[in-house]
Amino acid sequence: MTVYDFTFVVDADPYAEDFEDRFVEAGCDDATFLLMKGSAALSFDREADNYKTAVLSAYKQIKDAGSSVVRFEPDFLVSPVDIAERANLTRSSINLYIRGERREGFPAPSVRVKSKNPLWDWVKVSRWLVENDMLRESAYSEAVISRIINATAQLNNVIPDADIDVERALEAV
């Protein structure tokens, strides 16, 4: 089994008397409870057979605790520094890939394209890195899982009646 590190930002009052107890009773006893920039978060070090099992079990326990998920991290939007860290490559090599000086076909930025600090879609970047033998396939699968969890959480927060089932959304992965 492997230990996976991830964080859920939750819609819960971190000052409530039963805040931690609710989550621990639901099975989140491997989470560290955080208050980050005004948001309540649970940072997990979860042991499981695979990333999907680890993340999905924590998600279900958060729901069982009566909370909803606001956001999931690691985020899918990444800077060149994030890409280098996640891929265990140097920042200079990532910058060479971005400029097309070392290898062609690096994905274009997805957000803030006109700014000095654009962001890339980690799903696209990790796929490219896998295809170019610089990253293991499981990193791409983990990126897809993270993206699906964030997408469903965000839709459920914007359209509460949608009640999109994360488990069902992850069936194809």
C-alpha positions as CSV (number, residue, x, y, z in Angstrom):
1,M,0.0,0.0,0.0
2,T,1.0,3.6,-0.7
3,V,0.4,6.8,1.3
4,Y,-1.3,9.5,-0.7
5,D,-1.2,13.2,0.2
6,F,-4.1,15.4,-0.7
7,T,-6.4,18.1,0.7
8,F,-10.1,18.8,0.7
9,V,-11.3,22.3,1.4
10,V,-14.7,21.8,3.1
11,D,-17.9,23.8,3.7
12,A,-17.9,23.5,7.5
13,D,-17.5,25.9,10.4
14,P,-14.0,25.3,11.8
15,Y,-15.0,27.1,15.0
16,A,-17.9,24.7,15.7
17,E,-17.4,22.7,18.9
18,D,-17.9,19.4,17.1
19,F,-15.8,20.3,14.0
20,E,-13.0,17.8,14.4
21,D,-15.2,15.1,16.1
22,R,-17.6,14.9,13.2
23,F,-14.9,14.2,10.7
24,V,-13.0,11.8,13.0
25,E,-16.2,9.8,13.7
26,A,-16.8,9.6,10.0
27,G,-13.3,8.0,9.5
28,C,-11.1,11.0,8.7
29,D,-8.7,10.2,11.6
30,D,-5.8,10.3,9.2
31,A,-6.5,14.0,8.3
32,T,-4.9,17.1,9.7
33,F,-7.5,19.8,10.3
34,L,-6.4,23.2,8.9
35,L,-7.7,26.7,8.8
36,M,-6.2,28.1,5.6
37,K,-6.9,31.7,4.6
38,G,-10.3,31.5,6.2
39,S,-11.2,28.1,4.8
40,A,-11.6,24.9,6.6
41,A,-9.5,22.1,5.1
42,L,-8.6,18.5,5.8
43,S,-5.2,17.4,4.7
44,F,-4.9,13.7,4.3
45,D,-2.1,11.2,4.4
46,R,-4.2,8.2,3.4
47,E,-2.9,4.7,2.9
48,A,-4.6,2.8,0.1
49,D,-4.0,0.5,-2.9
50,N,-4.3,3.4,-5.3
51,Y,-5.0,7.1,-5.5
52,K,-8.6,6.8,-6.6
53,T,-9.4,4.6,-3.6
54,A,-7.7,6.9,-1.2
55,V,-9.4,10.1,-2.5
56,L,-12.8,8.5,-3.0
57,S,-12.9,7.0,0.5
58,A,-12.0,10.4,2.1
59,Y,-14.6,12.1,-0.1
60,K,-17.3,9.8,1.1
61,Q,-16.3,10.2,4.8
62,I,-16.4,14.0,4.4
63,K,-19.9,13.7,3.0
64,D,-20.8,11.2,5.9
65,A,-19.7,14.0,8.3
66,G,-22.4,16.2,6.8
67,S,-20.0,18.5,4.9
68,S,-19.6,19.3,1.3
69,V,-16.4,19.7,-0.7
70,V,-15.6,23.2,-1.9
71,R,-12.3,22.3,-3.6
72,F,-9.7,19.6,-3.9
73,E,-6.0,19.9,-4.0
74,P,-3.6,19.3,-5.7
75,D,-5.1,21.8,-8.1
76,F,-5.1,21.2,-11.9
77,L,-3.9,24.7,-12.7
78,V,-0.1,24.8,-12.5
79,S,2.7,27.3,-12.9
80,P,6.1,26.3,-14.4
81,V,7.4,25.9,-10.9
82,D,4.5,23.6,-10.0
83,I,5.2,21.5,-13.1
84,A,8.9,21.2,-12.3
85,E,8.1,20.1,-8.7
86,R,5.4,17.6,-9.7
87,A,7.5,16.1,-12.5
88,N,10.8,16.1,-10.5
89,L,12.4,18.2,-13.2
90,T,14.3,21.4,-13.1
91,R,12.6,24.8,-13.7
92,S,15.0,25.6,-16.5
93,S,14.1,22.3,-18.3
94,I,10.4,23.1,-18.0
95,N,11.0,26.6,-19.4
96,L,12.9,25.1,-22.3
97,Y,9.9,22.7,-23.0
98,I,7.5,25.6,-22.7
99,R,9.5,27.7,-25.3
100,G,9.8,24.6,-27.6
101,E,13.6,24.8,-27.4
102,R,14.1,21.3,-26.1
103,R,11.1,19.4,-27.5
104,E,8.1,20.3,-29.5
105,G,4.4,20.0,-28.6
106,F,4.4,21.2,-25.0
107,P,0.8,22.2,-24.2
108,A,-0.1,25.9,-24.4
109,P,-1.2,27.7,-21.2
110,S,-4.9,27.4,-20.3
111,V,-5.4,30.4,-18.0
112,R,-4.0,33.9,-17.9
113,V,-2.6,33.4,-21.3
114,K,-2.0,37.2,-21.8
115,S,-0.4,37.7,-18.3
116,K,3.2,37.4,-17.2
117,N,2.2,34.4,-15.1
118,P,0.2,32.0,-17.2
119,L,-1.1,28.7,-15.8
120,W,-1.2,25.3,-17.5
121,D,-3.7,22.5,-17.2
122,W,-1.9,19.7,-15.3
123,V,-3.9,17.0,-17.0
124,K,-2.6,18.1,-20.4
125,V,0.9,18.7,-19.2
126,S,1.1,15.4,-17.3
127,R,-0.2,13.6,-20.5
128,W,2.5,15.3,-22.5
129,L,5.2,14.3,-20.0
130,V,4.0,10.7,-19.9
131,E,4.1,10.6,-23.7
132,N,7.6,11.9,-23.7
133,D,8.8,9.4,-21.0
134,M,9.3,12.0,-18.3
135,L,6.5,11.0,-16.0
136,R,4.9,7.8,-14.9
137,E,1.4,7.0,-16.3
138,S,-0.1,6.9,-12.8
139,A,0.7,10.7,-12.4
140,Y,-1.6,11.4,-15.4
141,S,-4.4,9.2,-14.0
142,E,-4.1,11.0,-10.6
143,A,-4.3,14.3,-12.5
144,V,-7.5,13.2,-14.2
145,I,-9.0,12.0,-10.9
146,S,-8.2,15.3,-9.2
147,R,-9.7,17.2,-12.0
148,I,-12.9,15.2,-11.9
149,I,-13.3,15.7,-8.2
150,N,-12.8,19.4,-8.5
151,A,-15.2,19.7,-11.4
152,T,-18.0,17.8,-9.7
153,A,-17.4,19.7,-6.4
154,Q,-17.6,23.0,-8.2
155,L,-20.7,22.1,-10.1
156,N,-22.4,20.9,-6.9
157,N,-21.5,24.2,-5.2
158,V,-22.8,26.3,-8.1
159,I,-25.9,24.1,-8.7
160,P,-26.7,22.5,-5.4
161,D,-29.7,20.6,-6.8
162,A,-27.5,18.9,-9.4
163,D,-26.0,16.5,-6.7
164,I,-23.5,15.1,-9.2
165,D,-22.2,11.8,-7.9
166,V,-18.4,11.9,-7.7
167,E,-18.1,8.1,-7.5
168,R,-20.1,7.7,-10.7
169,A,-18.1,10.5,-12.4
170,L,-14.9,8.5,-11.5
171,E,-16.1,5.2,-13.0
172,A,-14.4,5.8,-16.3
173,V,-11.0,6.4,-14.7
